[in-house]
Amino acid sequence: MNEADILALTYTDSCTVYRPFKKVKDNGESTFENGLEGNKVYEDIPCALSSPSGGKLQQSSSTAKISTDYLLFVRPEINILPNDTVSVIRLGKQFVLTAGLADRQPSHNNVPMKLGKEYA
């Protein structure tokens, strides 16, 4: 058993990864499919979603928005790319997140994530 196998024993969440792609319709029109409509590249893979790290307040003249950041830990052979949409099931709740650039380690990939939607 190597370091990646040992660390993976701590992964209690699961995720499905969707990758954006360009689709050409029968009439020749091109559309961009993203989010949960993207190509499913991984399904029900073990992972660990970190607790939220809070967020940064972004304020325009009339509204304020706080984005919530997470980290996703997966095995090193799982290739999650920036802008992939990841649906994570954690403690019975679904989180829909957008991936950033992964920090690749021999034992795991550490993927920064931004919360898109949280479902009960």
Jmol script that loads the backbone (N, CA, C; Angstrom):
load data "model"
ATOM      1  N   MET A   1       0.861  -1.173   0.000  1.00  0.00           N
ATOM      2  CA  MET A   1       0.000   0.000   0.000  1.00  0.00           C
ATOM      3  C   MET A   1       0.904   1.233   0.000  1.00  0.00           C
ATOM      4  N   ASN A   2       0.636   2.158  -0.928  1.00  0.00           N
ATOM      5  CA  ASN A   2       1.452   3.363  -0.994  1.00  0.00           C
ATOM      6  C   ASN A   2       0.742   4.536  -0.307  1.00  0.00           C
ATOM      7  N   GLU A   3       1.401   5.689  -0.320  1.00  0.00           N
ATOM      8  CA  GLU A   3       0.873   6.880   0.360  1.00  0.00           C
ATOM      9  C   GLU A   3      -0.493   7.309  -0.188  1.00  0.00           C
ATOM     10  N   ALA A   4      -0.676   7.231  -1.511  1.00  0.00           N
ATOM     11  CA  ALA A   4      -1.955   7.605  -2.119  1.00  0.00           C
ATOM     12  C   ALA A   4      -3.076   6.675  -1.653  1.00  0.00           C
ATOM     13  N   ASP A   5      -2.777   5.369  -1.534  1.00  0.00           N
ATOM     14  CA  ASP A   5      -3.773   4.409  -1.062  1.00  0.00           C
ATOM     15  C   ASP A   5      -4.170   4.679   0.379  1.00  0.00           C
ATOM     16  N   ILE A   6      -3.192   4.994   1.208  1.00  0.00           N
ATOM     17  CA  ILE A   6      -3.452   5.264   2.628  1.00  0.00           C
ATOM     18  C   ILE A   6      -4.307   6.520   2.780  1.00  0.00           C
ATOM     19  N   LEU A   7      -3.945   7.579   2.071  1.00  0.00           N
ATOM     20  CA  LEU A   7      -4.704   8.830   2.154  1.00  0.00           C
ATOM     21  C   LEU A   7      -6.129   8.641   1.633  1.00  0.00           C
ATOM     22  N   ALA A   8      -6.288   7.841   0.583  1.00  0.00           N
ATOM     23  CA  ALA A   8      -7.614   7.612  -0.001  1.00  0.00           C
ATOM     24  C   ALA A   8      -8.560   6.915   0.980  1.00  0.00           C
ATOM     25  N   LEU A   9      -8.024   6.217   1.963  1.00  0.00           N
ATOM     26  CA  LEU A   9      -8.868   5.579   2.979  1.00  0.00           C
ATOM     27  C   LEU A   9      -9.645   6.608   3.796  1.00  0.00           C
ATOM     28  N   THR A  10      -9.209   7.861   3.804  1.00  0.00           N
ATOM     29  CA  THR A  10      -9.887   8.917   4.560  1.00  0.00           C
ATOM     30  C   THR A  10     -10.973   9.620   3.748  1.00  0.00           C
ATOM     31  N   TYR A  11     -11.116   9.274   2.471  1.00  0.00           N
ATOM     32  CA  TYR A  11     -12.095   9.943   1.606  1.00  0.00           C
ATOM     33  C   TYR A  11     -13.482   9.351   1.863  1.00  0.00           C
ATOM     34  N   THR A  12     -14.355  10.134   2.463  1.00  0.00           N
ATOM     35  CA  THR A  12     -15.701   9.670   2.800  1.00  0.00           C
ATOM     36  C   THR A  12     -16.781  10.305   1.925  1.00  0.00           C
ATOM     37  N   ASP A  13     -16.408  11.230   1.058  1.00  0.00           N
ATOM     38  CA  ASP A  13     -17.352  11.876   0.151  1.00  0.00           C
ATOM     39  C   ASP A  13     -17.225  11.217  -1.221  1.00  0.00           C
ATOM     40  N   SER A  14     -18.140  11.540  -2.126  1.00  0.00           N
ATOM     41  CA  SER A  14     -18.024  11.051  -3.499  1.00  0.00           C
ATOM     42  C   SER A  14     -18.358  12.195  -4.450  1.00  0.00           C
ATOM     43  N   CYS A  15     -17.811  12.122  -5.661  1.00  0.00           N
ATOM     44  CA  CYS A  15     -18.061  13.196  -6.617  1.00  0.00           C
ATOM     45  C   CYS A  15     -18.168  12.672  -8.037  1.00  0.00           C
ATOM     46  N   THR A  16     -18.831  13.482  -8.854  1.00  0.00           N
ATOM     47  CA  THR A  16     -18.944  13.249 -10.284  1.00  0.00           C
ATOM     48  C   THR A  16     -18.448  14.516 -10.969  1.00  0.00           C
ATOM     49  N   VAL A  17     -17.612  14.346 -11.991  1.00  0.00           N
ATOM     50  CA  VAL A  17     -16.952  15.473 -12.656  1.00  0.00           C
ATOM     51  C   VAL A  17     -17.483  15.627 -14.075  1.00  0.00           C
ATOM     52  N   TYR A  18     -17.862  16.864 -14.420  1.00  0.00           N
ATOM     53  CA  TYR A  18     -18.383  17.196 -15.744  1.00  0.00           C
ATOM     54  C   TYR A  18     -17.447  18.204 -16.408  1.00  0.00           C
ATOM     55  N   ARG A  19     -17.118  17.959 -17.667  1.00  0.00           N
ATOM     56  CA  ARG A  19     -16.200  18.837 -18.402  1.00  0.00           C
ATOM     57  C   ARG A  19     -16.951  19.591 -19.498  1.00  0.00           C
ATOM     58  N   PRO A  20     -16.735  20.917 -19.598  1.00  0.00           N
ATOM     59  CA  PRO A  20     -17.383  21.690 -20.661  1.00  0.00           C
ATOM     60  C   PRO A  20     -16.937  21.212 -22.047  1.00  0.00           C
ATOM     61  N   PHE A  21     -17.832  21.338 -23.022  1.00  0.00           N
ATOM     62  CA  PHE A  21     -17.475  20.973 -24.392  1.00  0.00           C
ATOM     63  C   PHE A  21     -18.323  21.757 -25.381  1.00  0.00           C
ATOM     64  N   LYS A  22     -17.837  21.835 -26.605  1.00  0.00           N
ATOM     65  CA  LYS A  22     -18.561  22.516 -27.684  1.00  0.00           C
ATOM     66  C   LYS A  22     -19.328  21.463 -28.473  1.00  0.00           C
ATOM     67  N   LYS A  23     -20.605  21.739 -28.694  1.00  0.00           N
ATOM     68  CA  LYS A  23     -21.481  20.800 -29.394  1.00  0.00           C
ATOM     69  C   LYS A  23     -21.977  21.455 -30.674  1.00  0.00           C
ATOM     70  N   VAL A  24     -21.949  20.720 -31.772  1.00  0.00           N
ATOM     71  CA  VAL A  24     -22.471  21.223 -33.041  1.00  0.00           C
ATOM     72  C   VAL A  24     -23.808  20.534 -33.297  1.00  0.00           C
ATOM     73  N   LYS A  25     -24.858  21.343 -33.398  1.00  0.00           N
ATOM     74  CA  LYS A  25     -26.200  20.807 -33.638  1.00  0.00           C
ATOM     75  C   LYS A  25     -26.349  20.398 -35.100  1.00  0.00           C
ATOM     76  N   ASP A  26     -27.430  19.680 -35.395  1.00  0.00           N
ATOM     77  CA  ASP A  26     -27.695  19.221 -36.765  1.00  0.00           C
ATOM     78  C   ASP A  26     -27.777  20.367 -37.764  1.00  0.00           C
ATOM     79  N   ASN A  27     -28.238  21.538 -37.310  1.00  0.00           N
ATOM     80  CA  ASN A  27     -28.367  22.686 -38.211  1.00  0.00           C
ATOM     81  C   ASN A  27     -27.055  23.452 -38.375  1.00  0.00           C
ATOM     82  N   GLY A  28     -25.983  22.960 -37.768  1.00  0.00           N
ATOM     83  CA  GLY A  28     -24.677  23.600 -37.897  1.00  0.00           C
ATOM     84  C   GLY A  28     -24.362  24.606 -36.811  1.00  0.00           C
ATOM     85  N   GLU A  29     -25.337  24.906 -35.967  1.00  0.00           N
ATOM     86  CA  GLU A  29     -25.129  25.864 -34.878  1.00  0.00           C
ATOM     87  C   GLU A  29     -24.256  25.231 -33.788  1.00  0.00           C
ATOM     88  N   SER A  30     -23.319  26.005 -33.283  1.00  0.00           N
ATOM     89  CA  SER A  30     -22.463  25.537 -32.195  1.00  0.00           C
ATOM     90  C   SER A  30     -22.979  26.056 -30.863  1.00  0.00           C
ATOM     91  N   THR A  31     -22.990  25.183 -29.876  1.00  0.00           N
ATOM     92  CA  THR A  31     -23.368  25.583 -28.522  1.00  0.00           C
ATOM     93  C   THR A  31     -22.295  25.104 -27.564  1.00  0.00           C
ATOM     94  N   PHE A  32     -22.207  25.761 -26.430  1.00  0.00           N
ATOM     95  CA  PHE A  32     -21.227  25.407 -25.409  1.00  0.00           C
ATOM     96  C   PHE A  32     -21.984  24.783 -24.244  1.00  0.00           C
ATOM     97  N   GLU A  33     -21.716  23.517 -23.976  1.00  0.00           N
ATOM     98  CA  GLU A  33     -22.374  22.801 -22.892  1.00  0.00           C
ATOM     99  C   GLU A  33     -21.438  22.796 -21.691  1.00  0.00           C
ATOM    100  N   ASN A  34     -21.928  23.310 -20.558  1.00  0.00           N
ATOM    101  CA  ASN A  34     -21.095  23.316 -19.361  1.00  0.00           C
ATOM    102  C   ASN A  34     -21.944  22.992 -18.143  1.00  0.00           C
ATOM    103  N   GLY A  35     -21.366  23.120 -16.974  1.00  0.00           N
ATOM    104  CA  GLY A  35     -22.077  22.766 -15.760  1.00  0.00           C
ATOM    105  C   GLY A  35     -22.437  21.291 -15.765  1.00  0.00           C
ATOM    106  N   LEU A  36     -23.605  20.964 -15.227  1.00  0.00           N
ATOM    107  CA  LEU A  36     -24.050  19.576 -15.168  1.00  0.00           C
ATOM    108  C   LEU A  36     -24.475  19.051 -16.534  1.00  0.00           C
ATOM    109  N   GLU A  37     -24.460  19.916 -17.560  1.00  0.00           N
ATOM    110  CA  GLU A  37     -24.759  19.505 -18.937  1.00  0.00           C
ATOM    111  C   GLU A  37     -23.487  19.103 -19.688  1.00  0.00           C
ATOM    112  N   GLY A  38     -22.320  19.288 -19.084  1.00  0.00           N
ATOM    113  CA  GLY A  38     -21.056  18.941 -19.726  1.00  0.00           C
ATOM    114  C   GLY A  38     -20.878  17.436 -19.837  1.00  0.00           C
ATOM    115  N   ASN A  39     -19.762  17.018 -20.437  1.00  0.00           N
ATOM    116  CA  ASN A  39     -19.430  15.598 -20.547  1.00  0.00           C
ATOM    117  C   ASN A  39     -19.046  15.047 -19.177  1.00  0.00           C
ATOM    118  N   LYS A  40     -19.635  13.935 -18.797  1.00  0.00           N
ATOM    119  CA  LYS A  40     -19.298  13.284 -17.528  1.00  0.00           C
ATOM    120  C   LYS A  40     -17.979  12.536 -17.727  1.00  0.00           C
ATOM    121  N   VAL A  41     -16.929  12.953 -16.990  1.00  0.00           N
ATOM    122  CA  VAL A  41     -15.623  12.315 -17.150  1.00  0.00           C
ATOM    123  C   VAL A  41     -15.280  11.368 -16.002  1.00  0.00           C
ATOM    124  N   TYR A  42     -15.861  11.565 -14.826  1.00  0.00           N
ATOM    125  CA  TYR A  42     -15.699  10.665 -13.682  1.00  0.00           C
ATOM    126  C   TYR A  42     -17.048  10.579 -12.983  1.00  0.00           C
ATOM    127  N   GLU A  43     -17.377   9.403 -12.460  1.00  0.00           N
ATOM    128  CA  GLU A  43     -18.640   9.250 -11.759  1.00  0.00           C
ATOM    129  C   GLU A  43     -18.425   8.519 -10.436  1.00  0.00           C
ATOM    130  N   ASP A  44     -18.991   9.077  -9.371  1.00  0.00           N
ATOM    131  CA  ASP A  44     -18.957   8.467  -8.029  1.00  0.00           C
ATOM    132  C   ASP A  44     -17.556   8.075  -7.579  1.00  0.00           C
ATOM    133  N   ILE A  45     -16.605   9.000  -7.752  1.00  0.00           N
ATOM    134  CA  ILE A  45     -15.251   8.704  -7.286  1.00  0.00           C
ATOM    135  C   ILE A  45     -15.096   9.164  -5.833  1.00  0.00           C
ATOM    136  N   PRO A  46     -14.336   8.428  -5.034  1.00  0.00           N
ATOM    137  CA  PRO A  46     -14.103   8.842  -3.653  1.00  0.00           C
ATOM    138  C   PRO A  46     -13.318  10.152  -3.610  1.00  0.00           C
ATOM    139  N   CYS A  47     -13.666  11.009  -2.660  1.00  0.00           N
ATOM    140  CA  CYS A  47     -12.996  12.292  -2.507  1.00  0.00           C
ATOM    141  C   CYS A  47     -13.212  12.784  -1.087  1.00  0.00           C
ATOM    142  N   ALA A  48     -12.598  13.894  -0.768  1.00  0.00           N
ATOM    143  CA  ALA A  48     -12.825  14.574   0.510  1.00  0.00           C
ATOM    144  C   ALA A  48     -12.977  16.056   0.219  1.00  0.00           C
ATOM    145  N   LEU A  49     -14.124  16.616   0.599  1.00  0.00           N
ATOM    146  CA  LEU A  49     -14.374  18.043   0.441  1.00  0.00           C
ATOM    147  C   LEU A  49     -14.084  18.715   1.769  1.00  0.00           C
ATOM    148  N   SER A  50     -13.236  19.741   1.740  1.00  0.00           N
ATOM    149  CA  SER A  50     -12.888  20.456   2.970  1.00  0.00           C
ATOM    150  C   SER A  50     -14.066  21.264   3.482  1.00  0.00           C
ATOM    151  N   SER A  51     -13.958  21.703   4.695  1.00  0.00           N
ATOM    152  CA  SER A  51     -14.933  22.645   5.230  1.00  0.00           C
ATOM    153  C   SER A  51     -14.786  23.957   4.488  1.00  0.00           C
ATOM    154  N   PRO A  52     -15.844  24.753   4.410  1.00  0.00           N
ATOM    155  CA  PRO A  52     -15.722  26.028   3.692  1.00  0.00           C
ATOM    156  C   PRO A  52     -14.697  26.936   4.361  1.00  0.00           C
ATOM    157  N   SER A  53     -13.952  27.629   3.534  1.00  0.00           N
ATOM    158  CA  SER A  53     -12.932  28.541   4.055  1.00  0.00           C
ATOM    159  C   SER A  53     -13.468  29.956   4.172  1.00  0.00           C
ATOM    160  N   GLY A  54     -14.780  30.074   4.167  1.00  0.00           N
ATOM    161  CA  GLY A  54     -15.361  31.416   4.212  1.00  0.00           C
ATOM    162  C   GLY A  54     -15.423  31.970   2.814  1.00  0.00           C
ATOM    163  N   GLY A  55     -15.092  33.188   2.661  1.00  0.00           N
ATOM    164  CA  GLY A  55     -15.123  33.788   1.339  1.00  0.00           C
ATOM    165  C   GLY A  55     -14.721  35.237   1.415  1.00  0.00           C
ATOM    166  N   LYS A  56     -14.672  35.830   0.260  1.00  0.00           N
ATOM    167  CA  LYS A  56     -14.305  37.242   0.169  1.00  0.00           C
ATOM    168  C   LYS A  56     -15.535  38.027  -0.248  1.00  0.00           C
ATOM    169  N   LEU A  57     -15.769  39.115   0.433  1.00  0.00           N
ATOM    170  CA  LEU A  57     -16.901  39.966   0.098  1.00  0.00           C
ATOM    171  C   LEU A  57     -16.575  40.731  -1.173  1.00  0.00           C
ATOM    172  N   GLN A  58     -17.470  40.603  -2.156  1.00  0.00           N
ATOM    173  CA  GLN A  58     -17.342  41.355  -3.399  1.00  0.00           C
ATOM    174  C   GLN A  58     -18.557  42.262  -3.473  1.00  0.00           C
ATOM    175  N   GLN A  59     -18.305  43.559  -3.485  1.00  0.00           N
ATOM    176  CA  GLN A  59     -19.432  44.482  -3.445  1.00  0.00           C
ATOM    177  C   GLN A  59     -19.396  45.423  -4.635  1.00  0.00           C
ATOM    178  N   SER A  60     -20.555  45.517  -5.300  1.00  0.00           N
ATOM    179  CA  SER A  60     -20.709  46.518  -6.345  1.00  0.00           C
ATOM    180  C   SER A  60     -21.482  47.671  -5.718  1.00  0.00           C
ATOM    181  N   SER A  61     -21.930  48.592  -6.515  1.00  0.00           N
ATOM    182  CA  SER A  61     -22.600  49.773  -5.965  1.00  0.00           C
ATOM    183  C   SER A  61     -23.880  49.442  -5.209  1.00  0.00           C
ATOM    184  N   SER A  62     -24.606  48.391  -5.618  1.00  0.00           N
ATOM    185  CA  SER A  62     -25.887  48.148  -4.958  1.00  0.00           C
ATOM    186  C   SER A  62     -26.026  46.759  -4.337  1.00  0.00           C
ATOM    187  N   THR A  63     -25.119  45.856  -4.638  1.00  0.00           N
ATOM    188  CA  THR A  63     -25.249  44.502  -4.112  1.00  0.00           C
ATOM    189  C   THR A  63     -23.927  44.013  -3.546  1.00  0.00           C
ATOM    190  N   ALA A  64     -24.027  43.035  -2.680  1.00  0.00           N
ATOM    191  CA  ALA A  64     -22.835  42.389  -2.135  1.00  0.00           C
ATOM    192  C   ALA A  64     -22.960  40.897  -2.354  1.00  0.00           C
ATOM    193  N   LYS A  65     -21.851  40.238  -2.649  1.00  0.00           N
ATOM    194  CA  LYS A  65     -21.835  38.811  -2.899  1.00  0.00           C
ATOM    195  C   LYS A  65     -20.646  38.212  -2.160  1.00  0.00           C
ATOM    196  N   ILE A  66     -20.863  37.091  -1.508  1.00  0.00           N
ATOM    197  CA  ILE A  66     -19.758  36.390  -0.858  1.00  0.00           C
ATOM    198  C   ILE A  66     -19.632  35.030  -1.511  1.00  0.00           C
ATOM    199  N   SER A  67     -18.473  34.750  -2.111  1.00  0.00           N
ATOM    200  CA  SER A  67     -18.244  33.442  -2.712  1.00  0.00           C
ATOM    201  C   SER A  67     -17.567  32.549  -1.675  1.00  0.00           C
ATOM    202  N   THR A  68     -17.963  31.291  -1.660  1.00  0.00           N
ATOM    203  CA  THR A  68     -17.430  30.351  -0.683  1.00  0.00           C
ATOM    204  C   THR A  68     -16.415  29.442  -1.354  1.00  0.00           C
ATOM    205  N   ASP A  69     -15.270  29.275  -0.726  1.00  0.00           N
ATOM    206  CA  ASP A  69     -14.193  28.465  -1.265  1.00  0.00           C
ATOM    207  C   ASP A  69     -14.065  27.156  -0.491  1.00  0.00           C
ATOM    208  N   TYR A  70     -13.738  26.088  -1.215  1.00  0.00           N
ATOM    209  CA  TYR A  70     -13.488  24.774  -0.643  1.00  0.00           C
ATOM    210  C   TYR A  70     -12.219  24.220  -1.272  1.00  0.00           C
ATOM    211  N   LEU A  71     -11.731  23.112  -0.730  1.00  0.00           N
ATOM    212  CA  LEU A  71     -10.676  22.330  -1.350  1.00  0.00           C
ATOM    213  C   LEU A  71     -11.215  20.919  -1.525  1.00  0.00           C
ATOM    214  N   LEU A  72     -10.912  20.310  -2.662  1.00  0.00           N
ATOM    215  CA  LEU A  72     -11.316  18.937  -2.934  1.00  0.00           C
ATOM    216  C   LEU A  72     -10.056  18.093  -3.040  1.00  0.00           C
ATOM    217  N   PHE A  73     -10.034  16.987  -2.321  1.00  0.00           N
ATOM    218  CA  PHE A  73      -8.901  16.075  -2.336  1.00  0.00           C
ATOM    219  C   PHE A  73      -9.316  14.794  -3.047  1.00  0.00           C
ATOM    220  N   VAL A  74      -8.531  14.401  -4.057  1.00  0.00           N
ATOM    221  CA  VAL A  74      -8.776  13.181  -4.821  1.00  0.00           C
ATOM    222  C   VAL A  74      -7.453  12.464  -5.054  1.00  0.00           C
ATOM    223  N   ARG A  75      -7.538  11.226  -5.514  1.00  0.00           N
ATOM    224  CA  ARG A  75      -6.327  10.455  -5.814  1.00  0.00           C
ATOM    225  C   ARG A  75      -5.515  11.159  -6.913  1.00  0.00           C
ATOM    226  N   PRO A  76      -4.204  10.932  -6.970  1.00  0.00           N
ATOM    227  CA  PRO A  76      -3.358  11.656  -7.932  1.00  0.00           C
ATOM    228  C   PRO A  76      -3.670  11.345  -9.395  1.00  0.00           C
ATOM    229  N   GLU A  77      -4.249  10.197  -9.687  1.00  0.00           N
ATOM    230  CA  GLU A  77      -4.546   9.864 -11.087  1.00  0.00           C
ATOM    231  C   GLU A  77      -5.838  10.494 -11.593  1.00  0.00           C
ATOM    232  N   ILE A  78      -6.605  11.148 -10.722  1.00  0.00           N
ATOM    233  CA  ILE A  78      -7.831  11.830 -11.123  1.00  0.00           C
ATOM    234  C   ILE A  78      -7.463  13.210 -11.658  1.00  0.00           C
ATOM    235  N   ASN A  79      -7.809  13.465 -12.904  1.00  0.00           N
ATOM    236  CA  ASN A  79      -7.401  14.694 -13.584  1.00  0.00           C
ATOM    237  C   ASN A  79      -8.583  15.658 -13.692  1.00  0.00           C
ATOM    238  N   ILE A  80      -8.750  16.511 -12.683  1.00  0.00           N
ATOM    239  CA  ILE A  80      -9.789  17.532 -12.701  1.00  0.00           C
ATOM    240  C   ILE A  80      -9.162  18.817 -13.226  1.00  0.00           C
ATOM    241  N   LEU A  81      -9.784  19.391 -14.259  1.00  0.00           N
ATOM    242  CA  LEU A  81      -9.234  20.574 -14.928  1.00  0.00           C
ATOM    243  C   LEU A  81      -9.944  21.845 -14.470  1.00  0.00           C
ATOM    244  N   PRO A  82      -9.280  23.003 -14.606  1.00  0.00           N
ATOM    245  CA  PRO A  82      -9.954  24.267 -14.296  1.00  0.00           C
ATOM    246  C   PRO A  82     -11.252  24.398 -15.105  1.00  0.00           C
ATOM    247  N   ASN A  83     -12.294  24.890 -14.453  1.00  0.00           N
ATOM    248  CA  ASN A  83     -13.630  25.096 -15.025  1.00  0.00           C
ATOM    249  C   ASN A  83     -14.456  23.826 -15.159  1.00  0.00           C
ATOM    250  N   ASP A  84     -13.940  22.671 -14.724  1.00  0.00           N
ATOM    251  CA  ASP A  84     -14.790  21.493 -14.636  1.00  0.00           C
ATOM    252  C   ASP A  84     -15.839  21.760 -13.560  1.00  0.00           C
ATOM    253  N   THR A  85     -17.013  21.199 -13.729  1.00  0.00           N
ATOM    254  CA  THR A  85     -18.057  21.272 -12.710  1.00  0.00           C
ATOM    255  C   THR A  85     -18.023  19.963 -11.943  1.00  0.00           C
ATOM    256  N   VAL A  86     -18.029  20.057 -10.621  1.00  0.00           N
ATOM    257  CA  VAL A  86     -17.938  18.866  -9.780  1.00  0.00           C
ATOM    258  C   VAL A  86     -19.144  18.840  -8.847  1.00  0.00           C
ATOM    259  N   SER A  87     -19.879  17.745  -8.897  1.00  0.00           N
ATOM    260  CA  SER A  87     -21.002  17.526  -7.993  1.00  0.00           C
ATOM    261  C   SER A  87     -20.506  16.609  -6.878  1.00  0.00           C
ATOM    262  N   VAL A  88     -20.487  17.128  -5.653  1.00  0.00           N
ATOM    263  CA  VAL A  88     -19.975  16.378  -4.507  1.00  0.00           C
ATOM    264  C   VAL A  88     -21.121  16.046  -3.564  1.00  0.00           C
ATOM    265  N   ILE A  89     -21.163  14.799  -3.116  1.00  0.00           N
ATOM    266  CA  ILE A  89     -22.097  14.399  -2.078  1.00  0.00           C
ATOM    267  C   ILE A  89     -21.299  14.295  -0.785  1.00  0.00           C
ATOM    268  N   ARG A  90     -21.649  15.160   0.181  1.00  0.00           N
ATOM    269  CA  ARG A  90     -20.956  15.205   1.475  1.00  0.00           C
ATOM    270  C   ARG A  90     -22.006  15.210   2.571  1.00  0.00           C
ATOM    271  N   LEU A  91     -21.961  14.204   3.422  1.00  0.00           N
ATOM    272  CA  LEU A  91     -22.884  14.102   4.556  1.00  0.00           C
ATOM    273  C   LEU A  91     -24.344  14.248   4.121  1.00  0.00           C
ATOM    274  N   GLY A  92     -24.675  13.624   2.994  1.00  0.00           N
ATOM    275  CA  GLY A  92     -26.045  13.629   2.507  1.00  0.00           C
ATOM    276  C   GLY A  92     -26.469  14.872   1.749  1.00  0.00           C
ATOM    277  N   LYS A  93     -25.584  15.836   1.578  1.00  0.00           N
ATOM    278  CA  LYS A  93     -25.909  17.062   0.837  1.00  0.00           C
ATOM    279  C   LYS A  93     -25.120  17.089  -0.469  1.00  0.00           C
ATOM    280  N   GLN A  94     -25.749  17.670  -1.486  1.00  0.00           N
ATOM    281  CA  GLN A  94     -25.071  17.834  -2.768  1.00  0.00           C
ATOM    282  C   GLN A  94     -24.536  19.253  -2.875  1.00  0.00           C
ATOM    283  N   PHE A  95     -23.281  19.358  -3.277  1.00  0.00           N
ATOM    284  CA  PHE A  95     -22.638  20.637  -3.543  1.00  0.00           C
ATOM    285  C   PHE A  95     -22.225  20.631  -5.013  1.00  0.00           C
ATOM    286  N   VAL A  96     -22.559  21.693  -5.742  1.00  0.00           N
ATOM    287  CA  VAL A  96     -22.134  21.835  -7.130  1.00  0.00           C
ATOM    288  C   VAL A  96     -21.090  22.935  -7.150  1.00  0.00           C
ATOM    289  N   LEU A  97     -19.859  22.567  -7.562  1.00  0.00           N
ATOM    290  CA  LEU A  97     -18.714  23.462  -7.461  1.00  0.00           C
ATOM    291  C   LEU A  97     -18.006  23.583  -8.804  1.00  0.00           C
ATOM    292  N   THR A  98     -17.225  24.648  -8.942  1.00  0.00           N
ATOM    293  CA  THR A  98     -16.394  24.850 -10.128  1.00  0.00           C
ATOM    294  C   THR A  98     -14.932  24.726  -9.718  1.00  0.00           C
ATOM    295  N   ALA A  99     -14.183  23.939 -10.486  1.00  0.00           N
ATOM    296  CA  ALA A  99     -12.789  23.639 -10.157  1.00  0.00           C
ATOM    297  C   ALA A  99     -11.842  24.740 -10.613  1.00  0.00           C
ATOM    298  N   GLY A 100     -10.797  24.930  -9.817  1.00  0.00           N
ATOM    299  CA  GLY A 100      -9.668  25.778 -10.184  1.00  0.00           C
ATOM    300  C   GLY A 100      -8.494  24.897 -10.591  1.00  0.00           C
ATOM    301  N   LEU A 101      -7.296  25.464 -10.629  1.00  0.00           N
ATOM    302  CA  LEU A 101      -6.091  24.729 -11.017  1.00  0.00           C
ATOM    303  C   LEU A 101      -5.629  23.843  -9.875  1.00  0.00           C
ATOM    304  N   ALA A 102      -5.519  22.542 -10.133  1.00  0.00           N
ATOM    305  CA  ALA A 102      -5.148  21.570  -9.105  1.00  0.00           C
ATOM    306  C   ALA A 102      -3.687  21.691  -8.716  1.00  0.00           C
ATOM    307  N   ASP A 103      -3.415  21.504  -7.430  1.00  0.00           N
ATOM    308  CA  ASP A 103      -2.057  21.358  -6.906  1.00  0.00           C
ATOM    309  C   ASP A 103      -1.796  19.861  -6.855  1.00  0.00           C
ATOM    310  N   ARG A 104      -0.958  19.375  -7.757  1.00  0.00           N
ATOM    311  CA  ARG A 104      -0.729  17.936  -7.888  1.00  0.00           C
ATOM    312  C   ARG A 104       0.424  17.494  -6.992  1.00  0.00           C
ATOM    313  N   GLN A 105       0.142  16.473  -6.199  1.00  0.00           N
ATOM    314  CA  GLN A 105       1.125  15.884  -5.297  1.00  0.00           C
ATOM    315  C   GLN A 105       1.225  14.396  -5.611  1.00  0.00           C
ATOM    316  N   PRO A 106       2.316  13.729  -5.214  1.00  0.00           N
ATOM    317  CA  PRO A 106       2.413  12.282  -5.461  1.00  0.00           C
ATOM    318  C   PRO A 106       1.309  11.485  -4.762  1.00  0.00           C
ATOM    319  N   SER A 107       0.806  11.995  -3.645  1.00  0.00           N
ATOM    320  CA  SER A 107      -0.179  11.261  -2.854  1.00  0.00           C
ATOM    321  C   SER A 107      -1.625  11.660  -3.133  1.00  0.00           C
ATOM    322  N   HIS A 108      -1.844  12.821  -3.753  1.00  0.00           N
ATOM    323  CA  HIS A 108      -3.205  13.315  -3.974  1.00  0.00           C
ATOM    324  C   HIS A 108      -3.179  14.546  -4.865  1.00  0.00           C
ATOM    325  N   ASN A 109      -4.350  14.923  -5.345  1.00  0.00           N
ATOM    326  CA  ASN A 109      -4.534  16.212  -6.006  1.00  0.00           C
ATOM    327  C   ASN A 109      -5.387  17.065  -5.084  1.00  0.00           C
ATOM    328  N   ASN A 110      -4.990  18.292  -4.917  1.00  0.00           N
ATOM    329  CA  ASN A 110      -5.670  19.258  -4.063  1.00  0.00           C
ATOM    330  C   ASN A 110      -6.265  20.304  -5.014  1.00  0.00           C
ATOM    331  N   VAL A 111      -7.593  20.274  -5.176  1.00  0.00           N
ATOM    332  CA  VAL A 111      -8.243  21.106  -6.178  1.00  0.00           C
ATOM    333  C   VAL A 111      -9.022  22.225  -5.495  1.00  0.00           C
ATOM    334  N   PRO A 112      -8.677  23.504  -5.747  1.00  0.00           N
ATOM    335  CA  PRO A 112      -9.485  24.597  -5.188  1.00  0.00           C
ATOM    336  C   PRO A 112     -10.831  24.637  -5.887  1.00  0.00           C
ATOM    337  N   MET A 113     -11.887  24.885  -5.121  1.00  0.00           N
ATOM    338  CA  MET A 113     -13.245  24.855  -5.642  1.00  0.00           C
ATOM    339  C   MET A 113     -14.007  26.102  -5.201  1.00  0.00           C
ATOM    340  N   LYS A 114     -14.923  26.561  -6.065  1.00  0.00           N
ATOM    341  CA  LYS A 114     -15.851  27.666  -5.738  1.00  0.00           C
ATOM    342  C   LYS A 114     -17.251  27.094  -5.735  1.00  0.00           C
ATOM    343  N   LEU A 115     -18.005  27.442  -4.710  1.00  0.00           N
ATOM    344  CA  LEU A 115     -19.369  26.948  -4.578  1.00  0.00           C
ATOM    345  C   LEU A 115     -20.253  27.573  -5.623  1.00  0.00           C
ATOM    346  N   GLY A 116     -20.982  26.725  -6.346  1.00  0.00           N
ATOM    347  CA  GLY A 116     -21.982  27.209  -7.285  1.00  0.00           C
ATOM    348  C   GLY A 116     -23.340  27.089  -6.646  1.00  0.00           C
ATOM    349  N   LYS A 117     -23.722  25.866  -6.265  1.00  0.00           N
ATOM    350  CA  LYS A 117     -25.029  25.630  -5.652  1.00  0.00           C
ATOM    351  C   LYS A 117     -24.875  24.587  -4.553  1.00  0.00           C
ATOM    352  N   GLU A 118     -25.697  24.684  -3.557  1.00  0.00           N
ATOM    353  CA  GLU A 118     -25.752  23.699  -2.478  1.00  0.00           C
ATOM    354  C   GLU A 118     -27.196  23.231  -2.386  1.00  0.00           C
ATOM    355  N   TYR A 119     -27.386  21.954  -2.365  1.00  0.00           N
ATOM    356  CA  TYR A 119     -28.731  21.393  -2.290  1.00  0.00           C
ATOM    357  C   TYR A 119     -28.885  20.618  -1.001  1.00  0.00           C
ATOM    358  N   ALA A 120     -30.072  20.673  -0.412  1.00  0.00           N
ATOM    359  CA  ALA A 120     -30.340  19.942   0.824  1.00  0.00           C
ATOM    360  C   ALA A 120     -30.523  18.474   0.544  1.00  0.00           C
TER     361      ALA A 120
END
end "model"
wireframe off; spacefill off
backbone 0.3
color backbone group
